[in-house]
Amino acid sequence: MMTETAMNDPVSILIVDDRPENLLSLEALLRDESIAVIKAGSGREALRLTLKHELALVLLDVQMPDMDGFETAELMRGNPKTKGVPIIFVTAGEKSVHSMFKGYESGAVDYIYKPVDPVILCSKVRIFSELYSQRRAIERHEQQLEKLVEERTRELRQALRRAEASSKAKSEFLANTSHEIRTPMTAIQGAIDLLSADHLTDEQRQYFDMISTAANNLLILIDNILDLSEIEAGRVAIDNRRFSLRSCLEEVIATQIGRIREKQLDFLFEVNRQTPDSVCGDPLRLKQIVFNLLGNAIKFTQQGEVGLKVSSLSNGDASLLLQLQISDTGVGIGQEALTRIFEPFVQADSSMTRRFGGVGLGLSICQRLTSLMGGEIQVESTEGAGSTFTVTLPMTIGGR
């Protein structure tokens, strides 16, 4: 009797012999709950049975009329369904090297000689049965893993779609809300401008300045949220038209010159002689980038200098790379913060918000607009010694 194997279900073993008494003898030796014995009286019958059953092992007699064991084994090896089933030849022939090599060439993995030794037979059958069971267990485990991976992948895709839908809805909500808030804020700012024409007492002037500053800061915040939400919602279109580079930059500088003078900062504006004035690109987005970077430079600089240097590198034909460097001698940025400075709602540290205000949207907007325009933005900074932001944008020469 065979010892118990690791199999849960009986494995099928095919025994092939043209003598019925041999089949009965082998079946009796292999009788075990873990084995289902299938019998065939010829090679042709064996081939038919291999198509109906999943086999762990074939015990194949060599000497049979009509179709011997060698031919049967070769035909089994040629069938995709049975080419991996191990075959053990059972023979009463001589133990010749020639015969053994012929058997191995036909596809056999081992030999058992008659009269059959029950211990050897059961031992070999047990080994191949356990190997089959282990292989089947691995296959089932792989199938379960594949199914689990498919389920997890499907869940992740669904979660990703929900997250993308949620992000899009959030961006659209922010864009719509910011736009709606901006309309009454513009009216408030207009009313403040009208009040400034009236004669005010010193105390009223102080209150007026507080209201005006708060309104301006709130409007800038609304504009930044609107810009960021429109970028995330994919609503930002990049224009390409001819404009005067110097005039575009001077318009931005004009909006900031009051702050520069108020803080008594030196200001350097320099355009390289080789840089053409008439270029083709998106002047509005260029203004947004320079406005945010120049505004930050002024905000974080208490004394010293703020600069805007412009140069270009020709790429041949009518294309060029426009380079803008906005530098300052302000508080600078720590090395750790440099790695995340372009993320939305991020400032160098929490003390920046308390000291200088803002919510950390400007640099993120600059980075995303620069990317949309096909360019890149880099920063070099030393904490306590100032920063330099370099923006490189592809443009074309616009002509006269």
C-alpha positions as CSV (number, residue, x, y, z in Angstrom):
1,M,0.0,0.0,0.0
2,M,1.2,3.5,-0.8
3,T,1.6,6.1,2.0
4,E,-0.7,9.1,2.0
5,T,0.4,11.9,-0.3
6,A,-0.1,15.6,-0.1
7,M,-3.0,15.5,-2.5
8,N,-6.5,16.5,-1.6
9,D,-8.1,14.9,-4.7
10,P,-7.1,11.6,-6.3
11,V,-4.6,11.9,-9.1
12,S,-5.1,9.9,-12.3
13,I,-2.5,7.4,-13.4
14,L,-2.8,5.6,-16.7
15,I,-1.4,2.0,-16.9
16,V,-1.0,0.6,-20.4
17,D,-0.4,-3.2,-21.1
18,D,-1.8,-5.6,-23.6
19,R,-2.1,-8.4,-21.0
20,P,-5.2,-8.0,-18.8
21,E,-3.5,-9.9,-15.9
22,N,-0.7,-7.4,-15.8
23,L,-3.2,-4.5,-15.7
24,L,-5.0,-6.1,-12.8
25,S,-1.8,-6.8,-11.0
26,L,-0.6,-3.2,-11.3
27,E,-4.0,-1.9,-10.3
28,A,-3.9,-4.0,-7.2
29,L,-0.4,-2.7,-6.3
30,L,-1.5,0.9,-6.8
31,R,-4.8,0.7,-5.0
32,D,-5.0,3.8,-2.8
33,E,-7.5,6.5,-2.0
34,S,-5.1,9.1,-3.4
35,I,-4.9,7.4,-6.8
36,A,-7.4,6.9,-9.6
37,V,-6.1,4.1,-11.9
38,I,-7.1,4.2,-15.5
39,K,-6.4,1.1,-17.7
40,A,-5.7,0.7,-21.4
41,G,-5.1,-2.5,-23.2
42,S,-3.3,-1.0,-26.2
43,G,-1.3,2.0,-27.4
44,R,-4.3,3.3,-29.4
45,E,-6.7,3.0,-26.5
46,A,-4.1,4.8,-24.3
47,L,-3.9,7.8,-26.7
48,R,-7.7,8.1,-26.7
49,L,-7.8,8.0,-22.9
50,T,-5.1,10.7,-22.6
51,L,-7.5,13.1,-24.4
52,K,-10.2,12.5,-21.8
53,H,-8.2,12.7,-18.5
54,E,-5.7,14.9,-16.7
55,L,-2.9,12.5,-15.9
56,A,-0.2,12.6,-13.3
57,L,1.8,9.7,-14.7
58,V,1.7,7.0,-17.4
59,L,3.0,3.4,-16.8
60,L,3.6,2.1,-20.3
61,D,4.4,-1.4,-21.4
62,V,7.1,-1.5,-24.1
63,Q,6.3,-4.7,-25.9
64,M,2.8,-4.5,-27.3
65,P,1.4,-5.7,-30.7
66,D,0.2,-3.2,-33.3
67,M,1.7,-0.1,-31.5
68,D,4.6,-0.6,-29.1
69,G,5.5,1.6,-26.1
70,F,8.1,3.6,-28.0
71,E,5.7,4.7,-30.7
72,T,2.9,5.4,-28.2
73,A,5.3,7.6,-26.1
74,E,6.4,9.5,-29.2
75,L,2.8,10.2,-30.1
76,M,2.0,11.4,-26.6
77,R,5.0,13.8,-26.7
78,G,3.7,15.2,-29.9
79,N,0.4,16.1,-28.4
80,P,0.3,19.5,-26.5
81,K,-2.1,18.1,-24.0
82,T,0.1,15.1,-23.0
83,K,3.6,16.3,-23.8
84,G,4.4,17.2,-20.2
85,V,3.0,14.0,-18.6
86,P,5.9,11.8,-17.3
87,I,6.1,8.3,-18.8
88,I,7.7,5.3,-17.0
89,F,8.3,2.3,-19.2
90,V,7.4,-1.1,-17.7
91,T,9.2,-3.8,-19.6
92,A,10.3,-7.5,-19.4
93,G,13.1,-6.9,-21.9
94,E,16.8,-6.9,-21.3
95,K,18.5,-4.0,-19.5
96,S,20.5,-2.9,-22.5
97,V,21.9,0.6,-22.9
98,H,20.5,0.8,-26.5
99,S,17.0,0.0,-25.3
100,M,17.2,2.5,-22.5
101,F,18.4,5.3,-24.7
102,K,15.7,4.5,-27.2
103,G,13.1,4.8,-24.4
104,Y,14.5,8.1,-23.2
105,E,14.6,9.4,-26.8
106,S,10.9,8.4,-27.1
107,G,10.1,10.5,-24.0
108,A,10.3,8.2,-21.1
109,V,11.6,9.5,-17.7
110,D,12.4,6.2,-16.1
111,Y,12.2,2.4,-16.4
112,I,10.7,-0.4,-14.2
113,Y,11.6,-3.9,-15.1
114,K,9.3,-7.0,-14.8
115,P,8.7,-8.8,-12.5
116,V,7.7,-5.5,-10.9
117,D,9.1,-4.8,-7.4
118,P,6.1,-3.4,-5.5
119,V,8.3,-1.2,-3.3
120,I,10.1,0.4,-6.2
121,L,6.8,0.8,-8.2
122,C,4.9,2.5,-5.3
123,S,7.9,4.6,-4.4
124,K,8.3,6.0,-7.9
125,V,4.5,6.5,-8.4
126,R,4.3,8.3,-5.1
127,I,7.1,10.8,-6.1
128,F,5.5,11.6,-9.4
129,S,2.1,11.9,-7.8
130,E,3.3,14.3,-5.3
131,L,5.2,16.4,-7.9
132,Y,1.9,16.5,-9.9
133,S,-0.1,17.6,-6.9
134,Q,2.5,20.3,-6.0
135,R,2.5,21.6,-9.6
136,R,-1.3,21.7,-9.6
137,A,-1.3,23.5,-6.3
138,I,1.1,26.1,-7.7
139,E,-1.0,26.5,-10.8
140,R,-4.1,27.0,-8.6
141,H,-2.2,29.5,-6.5
142,E,-1.1,31.4,-9.6
143,Q,-4.6,31.5,-10.9
144,Q,-5.8,32.9,-7.5
145,L,-3.1,35.5,-7.6
146,E,-3.9,36.5,-11.2
147,K,-7.6,36.8,-10.2
148,L,-6.7,38.8,-7.1
149,V,-4.4,41.1,-9.2
150,E,-7.2,41.6,-11.7
151,E,-9.6,42.4,-8.9
152,R,-7.2,44.9,-7.3
153,T,-6.3,46.4,-10.7
154,R,-10.0,46.9,-11.4
155,E,-10.6,48.4,-8.0
156,L,-7.6,50.7,-8.4
157,R,-8.8,51.8,-11.8
158,Q,-12.2,52.5,-10.4
159,A,-10.7,54.4,-7.5
160,L,-8.5,56.4,-10.0
161,R,-11.5,57.3,-12.1
162,R,-13.4,58.4,-9.0
163,A,-10.4,60.4,-7.9
164,E,-10.0,62.0,-11.3
165,A,-13.7,62.8,-11.4
166,S,-13.5,64.3,-7.9
167,S,-10.4,66.3,-8.8
168,K,-12.1,67.6,-12.0
169,A,-15.3,68.5,-10.1
170,K,-13.2,70.2,-7.4
171,S,-11.3,72.2,-10.0
172,E,-14.5,73.2,-11.8
173,F,-16.1,74.2,-8.5
174,L,-13.1,76.3,-7.6
175,A,-13.0,77.9,-11.0
176,N,-16.7,78.7,-11.0
177,T,-16.7,79.9,-7.4
178,S,-13.6,82.0,-7.7
179,H,-15.1,83.6,-10.8
180,E,-18.3,84.4,-9.0
181,I,-16.4,85.8,-6.0
182,R,-14.2,88.0,-8.2
183,T,-17.2,89.9,-9.7
184,P,-18.4,91.5,-6.4
185,M,-14.7,91.9,-5.3
186,T,-14.1,94.0,-8.4
187,A,-17.1,96.2,-7.5
188,I,-15.8,96.5,-3.9
189,Q,-12.4,97.6,-5.2
190,G,-14.0,100.1,-7.5
191,A,-16.0,101.6,-4.6
192,I,-12.8,101.9,-2.6
193,D,-11.1,103.7,-5.5
194,L,-14.1,106.2,-5.6
195,L,-13.8,106.7,-1.8
196,S,-10.2,107.7,-2.2
197,A,-11.2,110.8,-4.0
198,D,-13.1,112.2,-1.0
199,H,-11.5,114.2,1.8
200,L,-10.8,111.9,4.6
201,T,-9.6,112.5,8.2
202,D,-6.3,110.8,9.3
203,E,-8.2,108.2,11.1
204,Q,-10.5,107.5,8.1
205,R,-7.4,107.4,5.9
206,Q,-5.9,104.7,8.1
207,Y,-9.1,102.7,7.9
208,F,-9.3,103.2,4.2
209,D,-5.7,102.0,3.7
210,M,-6.5,98.9,5.7
211,I,-9.6,98.1,3.6
212,S,-7.8,98.8,0.4
213,T,-4.9,96.6,1.3
214,A,-7.2,93.7,2.4
215,A,-9.3,94.0,-0.7
216,N,-6.2,93.9,-3.0
217,N,-4.8,90.9,-1.1
218,L,-8.1,89.1,-1.3
219,L,-8.4,89.9,-5.0
220,I,-4.9,88.5,-5.6
221,L,-5.8,85.3,-3.7
222,I,-9.0,84.9,-5.7
223,D,-7.1,85.4,-9.0
224,N,-4.5,82.8,-7.9
225,I,-7.2,80.2,-7.0
226,L,-9.0,80.9,-10.2
227,D,-5.8,80.5,-12.3
228,L,-4.8,77.3,-10.5
229,S,-8.3,75.8,-10.8
230,E,-8.6,76.6,-14.5
231,I,-5.1,75.1,-15.1
232,E,-6.2,71.9,-13.3
233,A,-9.5,71.8,-15.1
234,G,-7.6,72.1,-18.5
235,R,-9.3,75.4,-19.3
236,V,-6.1,77.3,-20.0
237,A,-5.3,77.9,-23.6
238,I,-1.9,79.1,-24.7
239,D,-2.0,81.9,-27.2
240,N,0.6,82.5,-29.9
241,R,0.8,86.1,-31.3
242,R,3.3,88.8,-31.9
243,F,4.0,91.3,-29.2
244,S,6.6,93.7,-27.9
245,L,8.7,91.9,-25.3
246,R,10.0,95.0,-23.6
247,S,6.6,96.7,-23.5
248,C,5.1,93.5,-22.0
249,L,7.7,93.4,-19.2
250,E,7.5,97.1,-18.5
251,E,3.8,96.8,-18.0
252,V,4.4,94.2,-15.2
253,I,7.2,96.4,-13.7
254,A,4.8,99.4,-13.6
255,T,2.4,97.4,-11.4
256,Q,5.2,96.7,-8.9
257,I,7.3,99.8,-9.0
258,G,5.3,101.4,-6.1
259,R,6.1,98.5,-3.8
260,I,9.8,98.6,-4.8
261,R,10.0,102.3,-3.9
262,E,8.0,101.9,-0.7
263,K,10.5,99.3,0.5
264,Q,13.4,101.4,-0.8
265,L,14.9,98.6,-2.8
266,D,17.3,98.9,-5.8
267,F,15.8,97.6,-9.0
268,L,17.7,96.3,-12.0
269,F,16.0,95.8,-15.3
270,E,18.2,94.6,-18.1
271,V,17.4,93.2,-21.6
272,N,20.3,91.7,-23.5
273,R,21.0,93.5,-26.8
274,Q,20.8,90.2,-28.8
275,T,17.3,89.6,-27.6
276,P,14.7,90.7,-30.2
277,D,11.9,92.9,-29.0
278,S,9.2,91.6,-31.4
279,V,8.5,87.9,-30.5
280,C,5.6,85.5,-30.9
281,G,4.1,83.8,-27.9
282,D,1.6,84.3,-25.1
283,P,2.1,87.8,-23.6
284,L,-0.7,87.3,-21.0
285,R,0.8,84.1,-19.5
286,L,4.3,85.7,-19.7
287,K,3.0,88.6,-17.6
288,Q,1.4,86.2,-15.1
289,I,4.7,84.4,-14.6
290,V,6.8,87.6,-14.3
291,F,4.2,89.2,-12.1
292,N,4.2,86.3,-9.6
293,L,8.0,85.9,-9.5
294,L,8.7,89.6,-9.3
295,G,6.0,90.0,-6.7
296,N,7.5,87.3,-4.6
297,A,11.0,88.8,-4.9
298,I,9.8,92.1,-3.6
299,K,7.7,90.5,-0.9
300,F,10.6,88.5,0.6
301,T,13.2,91.2,0.3
302,Q,13.5,93.7,3.1
303,Q,16.6,95.4,1.9
304,G,19.0,95.3,-1.1
305,E,18.1,94.6,-4.7
306,V,15.6,93.0,-6.9
307,G,16.5,92.3,-10.6
308,L,14.9,91.2,-13.9
309,K,17.4,90.2,-16.5
310,V,16.3,89.0,-20.0
311,S,18.4,87.2,-22.6
312,S,17.9,84.8,-25.4
313,L,19.5,81.9,-27.3
314,S,18.8,81.4,-30.9
315,N,17.7,77.9,-32.0
316,G,18.2,78.6,-35.7
317,D,15.7,79.9,-38.2
318,A,13.1,82.1,-36.4
319,S,13.0,80.2,-33.1
320,L,14.7,81.2,-29.9
321,L,14.8,80.3,-26.2
322,L,13.8,83.3,-24.0
323,Q,15.5,83.3,-20.6
324,L,14.2,85.5,-17.7
325,Q,16.1,85.7,-14.4
326,I,14.3,87.2,-11.4
327,S,16.7,87.6,-8.5
328,D,16.6,89.2,-5.1
329,T,18.7,89.6,-2.0
330,G,15.9,88.5,0.4
331,V,15.4,85.7,2.9
332,G,16.2,82.9,0.5
333,I,14.9,79.3,0.6
334,G,16.3,76.4,2.6
335,Q,17.6,73.3,0.7
336,E,14.8,71.1,2.0
337,A,12.1,73.5,0.9
338,L,13.6,73.8,-2.6
339,T,12.4,70.3,-3.4
340,R,8.7,71.2,-2.9
341,I,8.6,74.9,-3.5
342,F,6.5,74.6,-6.7
343,E,3.8,72.5,-5.0
344,P,0.5,74.3,-4.5
345,F,-0.2,75.8,-1.0
346,V,3.5,75.3,0.0
347,Q,5.9,78.0,1.3
348,A,9.4,77.6,2.6
349,D,8.1,77.2,6.2
350,S,5.1,78.1,8.3
351,S,6.8,81.3,9.5
352,M,6.7,82.7,6.0
353,T,2.9,82.8,6.0
354,R,2.9,84.6,9.4
355,R,5.6,87.2,8.3
356,F,4.8,87.8,4.7
357,G,1.3,86.4,4.1
358,G,0.1,84.5,1.1
359,V,-0.9,80.8,0.7
360,G,1.8,79.5,-1.7
361,L,0.0,79.4,-5.0
362,G,2.1,81.8,-7.1
363,L,5.1,79.5,-7.7
364,S,2.8,76.6,-8.5
365,I,1.0,78.7,-11.1
366,C,4.3,79.8,-12.6
367,Q,5.6,76.3,-12.9
368,R,2.4,75.0,-14.5
369,L,2.1,77.9,-16.9
370,T,5.7,77.6,-17.9
371,S,5.2,73.9,-18.5
372,L,2.1,74.6,-20.7
373,M,4.2,77.0,-22.7
374,G,6.8,74.3,-23.3
375,G,9.4,75.8,-21.0
376,E,10.9,75.1,-17.6
377,I,11.6,77.0,-14.4
378,Q,14.5,76.5,-12.0
379,V,15.5,78.1,-8.8
380,E,18.8,78.6,-7.0
381,S,18.7,79.9,-3.5
382,T,20.7,80.2,-0.3
383,E,18.8,80.7,2.9
384,G,19.5,84.3,4.1
385,A,21.2,85.3,0.9
386,G,18.4,85.6,-1.7
387,S,17.1,83.6,-4.6
388,T,17.2,83.5,-8.4
389,F,14.4,82.0,-10.5
390,T,15.2,81.2,-14.1
391,V,12.4,80.8,-16.6
392,T,13.2,79.4,-20.1
393,L,10.5,79.7,-22.7
394,P,10.6,78.7,-26.4
395,M,9.4,81.5,-28.7
396,T,9.7,82.7,-32.3
397,I,10.9,86.0,-33.7
398,G,7.9,88.1,-34.6
399,G,9.5,90.5,-37.1
400,R,8.6,94.1,-37.4
